[in-house]
């Protein structure tokens, strides 16, 4: 039973299900109930009832803080089991799974710490001292939390923790490729003391469950992480009741390397920025612009290191890069590599299947890629780096911005002045200097352009689950 509705575990009435596949072996690891519109409606009605009777929000805030911290403790108490489950569903290396599960626990501590600190303001108004005026911060209502497959447990925590901290109730919808571990999360949530109906879990196909959530009139807020194409469909489907939307969508992040860059810092930074999680990250630095004086040496160093990465089952302690998530994703990535070959790019290393079983792709570095090639313009979401040389920094900045995406970017240089210039010129929601990936809960995360709407993380991510109300009282 993989549905949780109003505190009760159940399967879909239709009896339909789909398989969860281990991407390292291609073997089935479990069956997942395929919910339909009926189950979605039941989950939303349960969340609405829980919101209206304030069974979560009416708890004294110290008790809610205690529950949030208990969720974090519950995650950490079963961290190893959760990490192994994550590897079996997603394929990521075990060390990475441990880190992401731990990060999920910290999300509940961070946002739990905000409860009791969410205040409005008081002040005078032009009508004079006969009036007392203040503002309130109130939960937006019932939130649909639609989670991707590339960091499923952690990203479910990143959405659920601020929703609960704000006082919302929720319907959680995991990706169909990675649904099973999310059930473990909601079990921990309820064992920690969150009342029945406050958090509901509905598994199923995005085209069915996601669509039903987007169209449901009792959903007030959607937080979605996934493709830009799906985000666009959610915008259209949710227009009926003007749902509040947080959309973290696609990316094609540029990395600019200047001639003066420290190669010992740059090579692992650039490679980690694209090969981490087999390139299946929205922030992956997939477009490399390297200045001519360093280009050849950098490409050779990247290729040498990439070719030595240990690719294999994430449960093997030596594995540095696991498989991609599915046969569909494997075929898509290999299709992009083939399109690059047809457009004349040089495959410096990789470009082929790794091994015979599972969905493994060799770490791939493409060189001298035309600026208009598909592998430059479109999000591949795999372990593929597309590299281009440049002479003039202004050209590199222009090309970095020549994308419909604007999620992240990076620059490598010893010059503080040039680093600051590039970080301000590149239109992206997150930008790294001489690194790639480190961030923190207090920092907002989101994209420019077609990389999304709104921000997750920090107070901005929390306020995305809240409404502001103005209250004016006549005193005399």
QUIFEN-V902001 format. One record per backbone hydrogen bond with DSSP energy under -0.5 kcal/mol. NH is the residue of the N-H (numbers start at 1). CO is the residue of the C=O. If there is no record, write none. Layout:
nh:NH co:CO
nh:NH co:CO
This chain:
nh:3 co:10
nh:4 co:201
nh:5 co:8
nh:8 co:5
nh:10 co:3
nh:15 co:12
nh:18 co:32
nh:20 co:30
nh:21 co:19
nh:22 co:27
nh:23 co:21
nh:25 co:22
nh:26 co:22
nh:29 co:20
nh:30 co:20
nh:32 co:18
nh:34 co:16
nh:35 co:33
nh:35 co:203
nh:40 co:36
nh:41 co:37
nh:42 co:38
nh:43 co:39
nh:44 co:40
nh:45 co:41
nh:46 co:42
nh:47 co:43
nh:48 co:44
nh:49 co:45
nh:50 co:46
nh:51 co:47
nh:52 co:48
nh:53 co:49
nh:54 co:51
nh:55 co:50
nh:56 co:50
nh:58 co:54
nh:59 co:56
nh:63 co:60
nh:64 co:60
nh:65 co:61
nh:66 co:62
nh:67 co:63
nh:68 co:64
nh:69 co:65
nh:70 co:66
nh:71 co:67
nh:72 co:68
nh:73 co:69
nh:74 co:70
nh:75 co:71
nh:76 co:72
nh:77 co:73
nh:78 co:74
nh:78 co:75
nh:79 co:76
nh:82 co:78
nh:83 co:79
nh:84 co:80
nh:85 co:81
nh:86 co:82
nh:87 co:83
nh:88 co:84
nh:89 co:85
nh:90 co:86
nh:91 co:86
nh:91 co:87
nh:94 co:314
nh:96 co:93
nh:97 co:93
nh:98 co:94
nh:99 co:95
nh:100 co:96
nh:101 co:97
nh:102 co:98
nh:103 co:99
nh:104 co:100
nh:105 co:101
nh:106 co:102
nh:107 co:103
nh:108 co:104
nh:108 co:105
nh:109 co:105
nh:110 co:106
nh:111 co:107
nh:112 co:108
nh:113 co:109
nh:114 co:111
nh:115 co:111
nh:115 co:112
nh:117 co:114
nh:119 co:117
nh:123 co:133
nh:128 co:125
nh:131 co:128
nh:132 co:473
nh:133 co:123
nh:134 co:471
nh:135 co:121
nh:136 co:469
nh:138 co:136
nh:138 co:467
nh:140 co:465
nh:143 co:141
nh:143 co:169
nh:144 co:221
nh:145 co:143
nh:145 co:171
nh:146 co:144
nh:146 co:223
nh:147 co:145
nh:147 co:173
nh:152 co:149
nh:155 co:151
nh:156 co:152
nh:157 co:153
nh:158 co:154
nh:159 co:155
nh:160 co:156
nh:161 co:157
nh:163 co:159
nh:164 co:160
nh:165 co:161
nh:166 co:162
nh:167 co:163
nh:167 co:164
nh:168 co:163
nh:169 co:141
nh:170 co:198
nh:171 co:143
nh:172 co:200
nh:173 co:145
nh:178 co:175
nh:179 co:176
nh:182 co:179
nh:183 co:179
nh:183 co:180
nh:184 co:180
nh:185 co:181
nh:186 co:182
nh:187 co:183
nh:188 co:184
nh:189 co:185
nh:190 co:186
nh:191 co:187
nh:192 co:188
nh:193 co:190
nh:194 co:189
nh:198 co:195
nh:199 co:195
nh:200 co:170
nh:201 co:4
nh:202 co:172
nh:208 co:205
nh:209 co:205
nh:210 co:205
nh:211 co:206
nh:212 co:208
nh:213 co:209
nh:214 co:210
nh:215 co:211
nh:216 co:212
nh:219 co:216
nh:220 co:142
nh:220 co:218
nh:221 co:142
nh:222 co:244
nh:223 co:144
nh:224 co:222
nh:224 co:246
nh:225 co:146
nh:226 co:248
nh:231 co:227
nh:232 co:228
nh:233 co:229
nh:234 co:230
nh:235 co:231
nh:236 co:232
nh:237 co:233
nh:238 co:234
nh:239 co:236
nh:240 co:237
nh:241 co:238
nh:242 co:239
nh:243 co:238
nh:244 co:220
nh:246 co:222
nh:247 co:453
nh:248 co:224
nh:248 co:246
nh:249 co:247
nh:249 co:451
nh:250 co:450
nh:253 co:284
nh:254 co:408
nh:255 co:287
nh:256 co:410
nh:257 co:255
nh:257 co:289
nh:258 co:256
nh:258 co:412
nh:261 co:258
nh:263 co:261
nh:265 co:262
nh:266 co:262
nh:267 co:263
nh:269 co:265
nh:270 co:266
nh:271 co:267
nh:272 co:268
nh:273 co:269
nh:274 co:270
nh:274 co:271
nh:275 co:271
nh:276 co:272
nh:278 co:275
nh:279 co:276
nh:280 co:277
nh:281 co:279
nh:284 co:281
nh:285 co:273
nh:286 co:284
nh:287 co:253
nh:288 co:286
nh:288 co:386
nh:289 co:255
nh:289 co:287
nh:290 co:288
nh:290 co:388
nh:291 co:257
nh:292 co:390
nh:294 co:291
nh:295 co:291
nh:296 co:292
nh:298 co:294
nh:299 co:295
nh:300 co:296
nh:301 co:297
nh:302 co:298
nh:303 co:299
nh:304 co:300
nh:305 co:301
nh:306 co:302
nh:307 co:303
nh:308 co:304
nh:308 co:305
nh:309 co:306
nh:311 co:309
nh:312 co:321
nh:316 co:313
nh:317 co:315
nh:319 co:316
nh:320 co:310
nh:321 co:310
nh:324 co:359
nh:330 co:326
nh:331 co:327
nh:332 co:328
nh:333 co:329
nh:334 co:330
nh:335 co:331
nh:336 co:332
nh:337 co:333
nh:338 co:334
nh:339 co:335
nh:340 co:336
nh:341 co:337
nh:342 co:338
nh:343 co:339
nh:344 co:341
nh:345 co:340
nh:346 co:367
nh:347 co:345
nh:348 co:346
nh:348 co:365
nh:349 co:365
nh:351 co:362
nh:354 co:360
nh:355 co:353
nh:359 co:23
nh:362 co:352
nh:364 co:383
nh:365 co:349
nh:366 co:385
nh:367 co:346
nh:369 co:387
nh:373 co:370
nh:376 co:373
nh:377 co:373
nh:378 co:374
nh:380 co:378
nh:384 co:382
nh:385 co:364
nh:386 co:286
nh:386 co:384
nh:387 co:366
nh:387 co:385
nh:388 co:288
nh:390 co:290
nh:396 co:392
nh:397 co:393
nh:398 co:394
nh:399 co:395
nh:400 co:396
nh:401 co:397
nh:402 co:398
nh:402 co:399
nh:403 co:401
nh:406 co:448
nh:409 co:430
nh:410 co:254
nh:411 co:432
nh:412 co:256
nh:416 co:414
nh:419 co:415
nh:420 co:416
nh:421 co:417
nh:422 co:418
nh:423 co:419
nh:424 co:420
nh:425 co:421
nh:426 co:422
nh:428 co:426
nh:429 co:406
nh:430 co:407
nh:432 co:409
nh:434 co:411
nh:434 co:432
nh:443 co:440
nh:445 co:456
nh:448 co:406
nh:450 co:404
nh:451 co:448
nh:452 co:449
nh:453 co:247
nh:456 co:445
nh:458 co:441
nh:461 co:457
nh:462 co:458
nh:463 co:459
nh:464 co:460
nh:465 co:462
nh:466 co:463
nh:467 co:138
nh:469 co:136
nh:471 co:134
nh:473 co:132
nh:475 co:130
nh:475 co:473
nh:476 co:130
